[in-house]
Structure formats: C-alpha cells, structure tokens
C-alpha cells in the first residue's frame, strides 16, 4: 500500500489527483495524507508532478520512501480517512506572477518531455515563408493562420508547412516548444488563470522559460494576399 504526504500549505497541488475517487485523505497537524492508490496511479505523471510531496510504501506498519530500503517513519495512528472529493473542495490560493507556494518559491521552468505531442505551430523566417508561399497551392494554405512576431512568421494549424524553424504543440492557449513541458504539470491550470484570465491571448513559451502574449484578434488567415498586405 502506498501513501502520499504533503504539507497543508501545498494542498492546492493535489488538484491534479482530486478526480481519482478511490483515494482517501486524512489530516494530521500540518500534514495531509493520501492513500488507496492503484499501481497505475502511484507511477503516473500526475503523481510525479506534485511538488513537495513524499511517496511512501507501507511495510509492517513502517513507511519506506519509495525506492529506498530503510524505513523513514511509522504510520501515524488514529488517522480519520475521508474520500478525497469530500475532504478537498476545489479552491486555489493566490499566487504571484513568477513564483508559487506559501513561504516557498517555485520557478516556472520548462524541461524536456518524453511524451511526444503533435506539432501545431511553426516559427519560421519570413524569407522562408515568402519563397514557399509564392508558389504554394491555395488548398495547402487554407487551413492555416499566421502572425508576425519578432520579425518571424508564426504559423498555426496542421498539416504544418515543410519549412525550417521551431515547432510547438498546443494546449489550453499555450504554445509549448516541441519536446518540452512544464517541470511541474500541476501548475498548468494556475498559469492559465494568471497569465491569460480573459482567454484573449495565446501564450508562446520559449525554451529559456520566457514567454510572449499573442492577441488572438491579430491572427490572420494565411494566404498570398495576407502575406503581401502585411508588408505593403
């Protein structure tokens, strides 16, 4: 049997597993305990992405940190277990723009991800696009949109054009570099609410953890005429 331990001040990060109705929670002083994980759940990305949490395996009433051979502590006695949906109502604390946590700081960081996602956008040189678009058939451009950003063309839609450049995958108004994701997946929803509360922008993330806001209203259909009008 596995247990998760996390401080009460960080309980917002349990939002990513709150929908697992089989889980039960208990409160001990400033600590929240969670139990009844399935084997699939305890090894899932959702668990790995919860910051400040510790995972234990129970053996003969002793708690061993997952992957370690020596016991860390005894399982506290007298815990009152409650279904997670009842004990953790949906709520989010107030976070500032750059860091997350109460009394702690957690940087917004991208990291390489093994979970490959389909590329949805391409950032390419304007000259690359110009050379292609002048001879491209209309049907090839019809499903695509674009915008100029930092003297480059950012093209949205699939299938992507066969041009050199950087590709991005798309989720919930975030464009993420292909092969990257947030280090702490649990922050995704919080970042959306803080960076794009009106949902009027698309947020383009860079590998160096910086980002740009792209107003959706400025994005145009990709065509020869829209390209020429942009530079007329």
Backbone bond lengths (Angstrom), bond angles and torsions (degrees), N, CA, C in turn:
res aa  C-N    CA-C-N  psi(-1)  N-CA   C-N-CA  omega(-1)  CA-C   N-CA-C  phi
1 X - - - 1.460 - - 1.523 109.42 -
2 X 1.325 115.80 138.88 1.460 120.87 -178.67 1.524 110.56 -110.37
3 X 1.342 114.49 149.22 1.454 122.71 177.73 1.522 109.52 -130.42
4 X 1.310 116.44 144.85 1.467 122.43 173.10 1.518 107.92 -112.22
5 X 1.336 116.08 136.46 1.464 122.64 178.29 1.523 109.15 -121.80
6 X 1.336 116.61 132.01 1.459 120.88 178.72 1.523 108.63 -151.41
7 X 1.330 116.55 148.05 1.464 120.11 177.89 1.518 110.61 -69.33
8 X 1.335 116.47 148.72 1.460 121.39 -179.60 1.524 111.81 -58.92
9 X 1.325 117.36 -33.75 1.462 120.27 -177.61 1.525 112.16 -65.20
10 X 1.339 116.23 -17.34 1.465 120.47 -179.83 1.527 112.70 -108.42
11 X 1.325 117.16 19.14 1.469 119.90 -174.29 1.528 112.90 -64.80
12 X 1.337 118.61 -21.38 1.472 120.20 178.96 1.519 111.75 -59.27
13 X 1.340 117.09 -27.65 1.454 120.10 -178.54 1.531 112.57 -72.47
14 X 1.330 116.83 -10.79 1.466 120.08 175.86 1.520 111.86 -78.80
15 X 1.325 117.03 -2.36 1.465 120.27 -179.41 1.528 111.84 -59.79
16 X 1.336 117.12 -28.27 1.469 119.68 -177.55 1.523 113.08 -72.69
17 X 1.357 118.19 -15.67 1.470 120.18 179.51 1.526 111.96 -119.19
18 X 1.329 116.28 5.00 1.462 119.31 -177.12 1.525 112.30 -62.61
19 X 1.328 117.61 -27.10 1.467 120.76 -178.34 1.526 113.02 -76.86
20 X 1.338 118.66 -6.04 1.465 121.34 176.50 1.526 107.63 -80.53
21 X 1.289 116.97 93.10 1.455 122.76 -169.67 1.523 113.69 -67.71
22 X 1.335 117.68 -15.02 1.467 120.04 179.39 1.526 112.71 -75.52
23 X 1.338 117.41 -15.93 1.466 120.86 -175.36 1.520 111.98 -76.02
24 X 1.335 114.38 150.91 1.463 121.59 174.26 1.524 108.82 -126.61
25 X 1.326 116.24 149.45 1.460 121.60 -179.35 1.525 110.68 -125.35
26 X 1.327 114.01 156.95 1.466 121.06 174.83 1.520 108.14 -144.83
27 X 1.327 116.24 151.59 1.461 121.84 -177.49 1.519 109.71 -113.49
28 X 1.345 113.92 134.96 1.464 120.48 178.23 1.518 108.25 -137.81
29 X 1.348 116.72 107.19 1.472 121.10 -177.57 1.522 108.95 52.16
30 X 1.358 118.42 -115.26 1.465 122.08 -178.85 1.523 112.98 -99.48
31 X 1.319 116.51 19.04 1.463 121.07 -174.95 1.523 111.20 -119.53
32 X 1.332 115.52 143.74 1.459 121.84 171.03 1.522 107.92 -111.45
33 X 1.346 115.90 132.34 1.453 122.22 175.77 1.525 109.16 -109.99
34 X 1.322 116.33 141.61 1.465 122.01 176.74 1.526 108.05 -129.42
35 X 1.354 116.34 137.77 1.470 119.56 -179.13 1.529 110.81 -139.84
36 X 1.339 114.81 -177.75 1.471 125.03 177.62 1.526 112.96 72.75
37 X 1.322 117.08 32.20 1.459 121.31 175.35 1.531 110.43 -71.51
38 X 1.310 116.28 142.69 1.461 119.89 168.41 1.524 108.27 -79.52
39 X 1.340 116.41 166.28 1.472 120.05 179.00 1.528 110.73 -61.26
40 X 1.330 116.91 -37.77 1.462 120.60 179.37 1.524 111.17 -67.34
41 X 1.330 116.93 -40.73 1.466 120.42 -178.32 1.520 112.05 -66.79
42 X 1.313 117.82 -42.80 1.465 119.93 -174.21 1.523 111.64 -68.39
43 X 1.337 117.54 -21.44 1.463 121.35 178.71 1.525 113.02 -103.33
44 X 1.324 117.03 11.95 1.459 121.61 -174.28 1.526 112.04 -81.65
45 X 1.342 115.01 163.20 1.464 120.75 176.75 1.517 111.03 -64.05
46 X 1.337 116.90 -32.83 1.470 119.64 -179.92 1.525 111.69 -59.51
47 X 1.324 117.03 -40.56 1.466 120.99 179.13 1.526 110.72 -70.89
48 X 1.319 116.56 -44.37 1.470 120.55 -178.09 1.518 112.17 -62.47
49 X 1.336 117.63 -25.75 1.462 121.25 -175.29 1.532 112.95 -92.50
50 X 1.330 119.01 4.09 1.469 120.54 178.03 1.527 108.84 -85.43
51 X 1.335 118.44 111.94 1.474 119.66 -179.16 1.520 111.55 -72.39
52 X 1.320 115.47 152.49 1.462 125.02 174.94 1.526 113.73 69.01
53 X 1.313 119.36 5.85 1.461 121.94 -179.18 1.522 110.44 -92.58
54 X 1.334 115.70 150.45 1.463 122.21 173.22 1.522 108.32 -120.24
55 X 1.320 115.85 140.28 1.455 121.95 179.50 1.529 108.65 -111.57
56 X 1.331 115.96 129.73 1.461 121.39 179.88 1.520 110.26 -122.59
57 X 1.344 115.05 152.41 1.455 121.82 169.98 1.526 107.81 -111.54
58 X 1.333 116.11 132.28 1.465 121.30 -177.49 1.522 109.94 -88.91
59 X 1.351 115.26 123.50 1.457 121.62 176.20 1.519 108.32 -135.91
60 X 1.335 116.75 115.03 1.470 122.65 178.73 1.522 110.94 53.41
61 X 1.318 115.51 45.54 1.462 123.56 177.47 1.525 113.90 67.08
62 X 1.332 116.54 15.12 1.459 121.37 174.93 1.524 108.72 -114.89
63 X 1.321 116.09 143.29 1.456 121.86 -179.06 1.521 110.00 -99.79
64 X 1.330 115.68 122.14 1.456 122.81 176.88 1.522 107.82 -108.63
65 X 1.354 117.60 127.33 1.456 118.42 173.54 1.515 108.92 -59.38
66 X 1.320 115.34 138.26 1.462 120.46 -174.63 1.529 110.95 -54.32
67 X 1.332 116.30 126.33 1.452 121.55 178.80 1.515 114.48 89.62
68 X 1.350 118.10 -1.70 1.463 121.09 -178.78 1.527 110.35 -111.26
69 X 1.335 115.50 154.66 1.460 121.51 -173.41 1.524 113.53 -95.64
70 X 1.327 117.70 -20.60 1.459 120.58 -177.03 1.528 110.12 -102.02
71 X 1.341 117.79 141.38 1.465 120.02 179.70 1.523 111.91 -67.41
72 X 1.322 116.35 145.67 1.461 121.28 -179.91 1.517 111.90 -97.15
73 X 1.337 117.29 -36.22 1.463 121.58 -177.62 1.518 109.20 -169.88
74 X 1.330 115.22 173.05 1.460 120.68 172.87 1.524 109.37 -89.24
75 X 1.315 115.97 152.89 1.454 119.70 173.90 1.521 108.66 -69.26
76 X 1.340 118.31 124.77 1.467 120.14 179.53 1.529 111.12 -56.47
77 X 1.315 115.21 141.82 1.463 120.23 179.58 1.521 110.12 -91.84
78 X 1.309 115.92 158.22 1.456 120.94 175.01 1.516 115.35 76.75
79 X 1.332 118.80 16.15 1.458 120.82 178.66 1.526 110.35 -72.83
80 X 1.322 116.23 137.81 1.460 122.39 177.89 1.519 108.70 -102.32
81 X 1.317 116.26 114.29 1.455 121.54 -172.72 1.526 111.29 -93.46
82 X 1.353 115.08 135.59 1.465 122.95 -176.94 1.525 108.82 -133.49
83 X 1.345 119.16 142.71 1.466 120.34 175.11 1.521 111.28 -53.60
84 X 1.322 116.57 138.65 1.464 121.55 -172.93 1.532 112.45 -60.51
85 X 1.318 117.80 -34.90 1.466 120.02 -179.66 1.521 111.88 -64.24
86 X 1.313 116.99 -30.55 1.460 121.02 -179.31 1.521 111.84 -83.85
87 X 1.324 116.93 -35.89 1.470 119.86 -173.26 1.517 113.69 -85.91
88 X 1.344 117.23 -20.41 1.460 120.40 -177.82 1.525 109.85 -123.46
89 X 1.331 118.19 83.49 1.467 119.76 175.89 1.509 110.88 -63.29
90 X 1.319 116.81 153.34 1.462 121.01 -178.33 1.515 109.79 -68.46
91 X 1.323 116.63 120.65 1.467 122.07 175.73 1.508 107.84 -162.86
92 X 1.333 116.35 153.37 1.455 122.33 179.37 1.528 109.28 -130.13
93 X 1.335 118.19 135.68 1.453 120.07 176.75 1.515 111.00 -74.06
94 X 1.317 116.40 169.23 1.470 121.30 176.80 1.515 109.07 -84.17
95 X 1.326 116.00 123.29 1.457 121.18 179.42 1.515 109.27 -114.20
96 X 1.319 116.84 153.42 1.454 118.41 174.29 1.521 109.79 -87.00
97 X 1.314 116.98 -177.80 1.460 121.27 -168.95 1.526 113.55 -70.02
98 X 1.324 117.13 -35.79 1.455 119.41 -170.54 1.528 114.54 -107.04
99 X 1.332 117.24 -26.35 1.450 118.92 -173.02 1.519 110.36 -133.16
100 X 1.342 114.91 158.25 1.440 120.71 -173.33 1.528 109.29 -132.96
101 X 1.337 115.23 147.26 1.444 120.37 179.10 1.507 111.18 117.05
102 X 1.309 116.72 160.93 1.454 122.57 178.49 1.518 107.05 -108.73
103 X 1.320 116.30 112.76 1.450 120.11 -177.53 1.520 113.20 79.85
104 X 1.345 117.68 -0.14 1.457 121.94 178.03 1.510 108.55 -134.89
105 X 1.327 116.73 163.02 1.451 121.06 178.19 1.525 109.07 -121.71
106 X 1.317 115.08 137.01 1.452 121.23 179.66 1.512 108.30 -132.61
107 X 1.332 117.55 111.36 1.457 121.43 -175.55 1.521 111.06 -72.60
108 X 1.342 114.98 148.61 1.455 120.44 172.38 1.520 107.26 -78.92
109 X 1.320 117.50 112.17 1.451 121.73 -173.31 1.519 110.81 -134.33
110 X 1.342 116.00 136.01 1.458 120.88 171.79 1.522 109.08 -94.38
111 X 1.325 115.43 149.38 1.463 119.75 177.56 1.526 109.07 -142.21
112 X 1.343 117.99 155.23 1.460 119.95 176.07 1.520 110.97 -57.66
113 X 1.320 116.08 141.57 1.465 121.91 -178.05 1.526 109.66 -124.86
114 X 1.346 115.68 140.17 1.465 120.48 177.59 1.528 111.09 -83.99
115 X 1.322 116.87 -10.61 1.461 121.36 -179.56 1.532 109.03 -84.62
116 X 1.312 116.37 97.40 1.461 121.62 -176.08 1.522 110.82 -75.97
117 X 1.320 116.26 129.29 1.462 121.65 179.90 1.525 109.66 -120.89
118 X 1.316 116.23 151.92 1.457 121.60 -176.97 1.529 110.82 -64.69
119 X 1.322 116.65 132.93 1.462 121.43 177.49 1.523 109.83 -69.49
120 X 1.331 115.92 136.42 1.459 121.32 -176.66 1.527 112.13 -119.61
121 X 1.335 117.63 -19.87 1.465 121.13 -176.74 1.526 109.97 -139.44
122 X 1.323 114.71 154.94 1.470 121.90 -178.36 1.515 108.96 -134.81
123 X 1.337 116.06 128.28 1.459 122.33 174.35 1.519 107.37 -104.40
124 X 1.341 116.29 114.00 1.456 120.41 -172.99 1.519 111.05 -134.56
125 X 1.312 115.88 164.07 1.455 121.72 178.65 1.534 110.01 -68.28
126 X 1.313 116.92 142.95 1.466 120.67 -178.80 1.526 111.85 -62.18
127 X 1.319 117.56 -35.71 1.464 120.17 178.70 1.529 111.37 -66.91
128 X 1.339 116.60 -34.99 1.469 120.50 175.79 1.520 109.77 -61.27
129 X 1.339 115.93 -46.19 1.455 120.27 -179.30 1.516 111.01 -66.51
130 X 1.319 117.40 -40.36 1.466 121.34 -179.20 1.531 111.29 -60.14
131 X 1.319 116.42 -43.97 1.465 120.40 -178.95 1.520 111.45 -64.07
132 X 1.323 115.65 -36.04 1.464 119.31 -177.70 1.523 112.11 -78.98
133 X 1.326 115.80 -45.23 1.454 120.56 -170.30 1.532 112.53 -68.02
134 X 1.303 117.88 -25.73 1.468 120.62 -177.06 1.533 112.72 -68.02
135 X 1.328 116.55 -21.22 1.470 119.75 179.86 1.525 112.62 -121.18
136 X 1.328 117.64 2.12 1.464 120.72 -176.01 1.522 111.13 -74.36
137 X 1.332 118.61 140.88 1.467 120.50 175.07 1.526 110.55 -69.69
138 X 1.330 116.82 150.63 1.462 121.30 -176.08 1.525 112.24 -59.79
139 X 1.332 117.62 -38.49 1.462 119.87 -176.79 1.531 111.50 -63.49
140 X 1.347 116.71 -26.13 1.480 119.98 179.86 1.519 111.19 -73.30
141 X 1.331 117.24 -28.24 1.468 121.28 -177.62 1.528 112.24 -93.63
142 X 1.341 116.47 -21.76 1.460 121.23 -169.74 1.535 114.42 -53.70
143 X 1.339 120.46 -41.44 1.476 118.86 -177.57 1.531 114.45 -81.47
144 X 1.327 117.54 2.10 1.464 120.61 -171.70 1.529 112.62 -105.58
145 X 1.338 115.01 153.37 1.460 122.62 173.11 1.520 107.89 -127.78
146 X 1.351 116.34 167.15 1.455 117.19 -176.79 1.523 111.17 -159.23
147 X 1.335 113.79 167.18 1.462 122.03 175.91 1.528 107.54 -157.29
148 X 1.323 117.05 151.19 1.463 121.26 175.57 1.522 108.28 -91.06
149 X 1.331 116.18 128.66 1.457 121.34 179.16 1.521 108.34 -141.04
150 X 1.315 116.81 124.74 1.474 122.97 -179.55 1.530 111.40 52.24
151 X 1.348 115.88 45.24 1.459 122.73 178.21 1.529 113.40 60.62
152 X 1.312 116.07 26.19 1.455 122.15 173.78 1.526 109.07 -130.73
153 X 1.309 115.74 162.93 1.456 121.21 178.34 1.521 109.28 -99.14
154 X 1.339 115.83 124.23 1.459 121.21 174.75 1.525 106.79 -104.96
155 X 1.332 116.17 115.84 1.461 122.69 -173.78 1.521 109.18 -110.07
156 X 1.337 116.47 130.51 1.457 122.81 -178.27 1.524 110.12 -108.85
157 X 1.323 116.39 144.81 1.449 120.87 172.27 1.508 113.18 114.70
158 X 1.327 114.61 167.24 1.462 120.87 179.31 1.520 109.90 -129.65
159 X 1.346 118.02 151.59 1.474 125.32 -1.85 1.521 111.55 -73.98
160 X 1.341 115.86 146.19 1.452 120.82 -179.86 1.528 110.98 -66.08
161 X 1.321 115.31 154.29 1.464 119.77 176.87 1.535 110.21 -74.31
162 X 1.330 117.88 149.50 1.472 121.66 -178.37 1.530 111.53 -79.93
163 X 1.328 115.73 65.54 1.466 121.32 -177.10 1.520 110.21 -122.34
164 X 1.328 115.76 155.83 1.460 120.66 175.08 1.530 109.34 -71.01
165 X 1.325 115.60 145.78 1.457 118.97 177.17 1.515 111.51 154.81
166 X 1.321 115.77 -171.86 1.455 122.90 -179.78 1.522 109.63 -100.57
167 X 1.317 117.03 135.43 1.459 121.25 -179.75 1.530 111.02 -105.14
168 X 1.336 114.89 157.90 1.466 122.23 -176.47 1.529 109.56 -140.23
169 X 1.329 115.56 147.96 1.458 120.11 171.45 1.516 109.04 -103.69
170 X 1.293 117.32 160.81 1.472 122.06 -167.95 1.518 111.12 -125.80
171 X 1.338 116.13 134.57 1.458 121.65 173.02 1.516 109.54 -158.97
172 X 1.324 116.04 127.36 1.471 121.98 174.11 1.530 112.37 51.34
173 X 1.334 116.48 46.78 1.468 123.45 177.67 1.526 113.74 69.74
174 X 1.319 118.39 13.35 1.460 122.31 173.71 1.528 108.64 -107.85
175 X 1.326 116.77 130.83 1.460 122.72 169.09 1.531 107.50 -102.11
176 X 1.320 116.23 116.31 1.461 121.83 -176.22 1.527 109.82 -111.19
177 X 1.336 118.91 140.19 1.462 120.12 177.58 1.528 111.11 -55.91
178 X 1.315 116.94 136.91 1.468 120.45 178.64 1.524 110.09 -55.52
179 X 1.325 115.93 133.57 1.460 120.85 -179.32 1.509 114.44 85.81
180 X 1.342 117.56 6.15 1.468 121.07 -179.40 1.527 110.59 -128.82
181 X 1.330 115.22 155.69 1.459 122.11 173.07 1.519 107.25 -152.09
182 X 1.347 117.64 171.21 1.454 120.14 177.06 1.524 109.89 -65.76
183 X 1.335 115.87 142.92 1.463 119.70 177.00 1.521 110.31 -60.78
184 X 1.349 115.84 -39.87 1.465 120.82 178.35 1.520 108.55 -111.37
185 X 1.333 115.01 97.53 1.463 120.73 -177.53 1.517 111.63 -58.43
186 X 1.337 117.56 -29.65 1.462 121.33 -176.93 1.526 112.70 -64.17
187 X 1.341 118.00 -17.25 1.457 120.71 -178.72 1.532 112.86 -83.07
188 X 1.325 117.54 -7.39 1.459 120.71 -172.41 1.521 112.53 -54.53
189 X 1.304 117.09 -51.63 1.461 121.21 -177.55 1.527 111.37 -64.81
190 X 1.336 116.17 -40.34 1.464 120.74 -179.76 1.522 110.77 -63.96
191 X 1.336 116.97 -42.50 1.458 121.10 178.37 1.523 111.29 -62.82
192 X 1.308 117.12 -40.53 1.459 120.27 178.33 1.530 110.57 -59.08
193 X 1.322 116.44 -45.65 1.462 120.67 -176.87 1.522 112.14 -68.36
194 X 1.329 116.87 -31.63 1.459 120.21 -177.59 1.527 113.12 -85.23
195 X 1.335 116.94 -39.64 1.456 120.67 -174.87 1.521 113.07 -89.19
196 X 1.322 116.68 -24.84 1.462 119.49 -174.35 1.529 110.90 -142.83
197 X 1.338 117.49 56.23 1.473 120.39 -173.96 1.520 113.41 -62.72
198 X 1.313 118.09 -32.21 1.460 121.13 -178.73 1.529 112.53 -87.05
199 X 1.332 116.63 -8.08 1.463 122.90 -178.44 1.530 111.96 58.72
200 X 1.327 116.80 29.06 1.462 121.59 179.38 1.526 112.36 -92.19
201 X 1.324 117.08 -8.90 1.460 120.68 -175.60 1.523 111.44 -122.03
202 X 1.311 115.30 161.68 1.453 123.04 164.52 1.526 106.46 -107.98
203 X 1.323 117.15 134.10 1.462 121.89 -178.18 1.527 108.68 -100.83
204 X 1.336 115.32 117.11 1.460 121.58 179.21 1.531 108.85 -96.78
205 X 1.328 116.76 115.33 1.459 121.65 -179.22 1.525 110.56 -95.30
206 X 1.331 115.60 143.37 1.461 122.63 177.38 1.528 109.86 -108.87
207 X 1.303 115.94 159.47 1.462 120.26 -178.24 1.524 112.76 -62.53
208 X 1.354 117.74 -22.33 1.468 120.58 179.05 1.521 111.91 -86.94
209 X 1.344 117.67 12.12 1.467 125.63 176.76 1.524 113.85 77.92
210 X 1.332 118.42 2.74 1.461 120.61 172.86 1.532 108.78 -82.62
211 X 1.321 115.91 167.74 1.454 118.84 -179.05 1.523 110.48 -149.42
212 X 1.333 116.25 161.22 1.465 123.53 175.91 1.522 108.85 -126.91
213 X 1.325 116.32 144.45 1.460 121.92 176.27 1.521 109.20 -98.32
214 X 1.316 116.89 126.70 1.455 122.55 -177.69 1.525 108.88 -115.94
215 X 1.326 119.05 110.18 1.470 120.59 178.89 1.536 110.49 -61.60
216 X 1.308 116.10 128.81 1.468 120.15 -179.06 1.527 111.50 -61.83
217 X 1.336 116.95 -32.25 1.468 120.56 -177.82 1.531 112.99 -66.25
218 X 1.344 117.15 -19.25 1.464 120.73 -178.45 1.529 113.20 -89.72
219 X 1.311 116.61 -5.40 1.458 120.61 -178.92 1.532 109.06 -81.66
220 X 1.341 116.66 132.48 1.473 122.01 -174.69 1.525 111.33 -116.96
221 X 1.331 114.41 161.57 1.460 119.73 171.16 1.528 108.49 -65.83
222 X 1.325 116.44 139.89 1.455 119.94 179.23 1.529 109.89 -85.33
223 X 1.318 115.91 122.40 1.462 121.85 177.73 1.519 108.29 -157.76
224 X 1.327 116.35 167.40 1.456 120.00 176.97 1.523 110.51 -61.58
225 X 1.328 116.44 -41.34 1.472 119.81 -178.14 1.517 111.46 -66.76
226 X 1.343 118.98 -42.59 1.468 120.57 -179.72 1.516 110.76 -66.77
227 X 1.323 117.21 -33.65 1.462 120.33 177.16 1.536 110.30 -66.62
228 X 1.328 117.33 -45.29 1.457 120.18 -178.57 1.530 111.58 -68.03
229 X 1.338 117.03 -38.07 1.466 120.35 -179.46 1.532 111.17 -65.50
230 X 1.335 116.36 -32.06 1.466 120.21 -179.67 1.519 111.76 -61.85
231 X 1.316 117.69 -30.93 1.455 121.29 -174.95 1.530 112.40 -114.45
232 X 1.330 116.36 14.67 1.465 119.59 178.57 1.519 111.14 -83.73
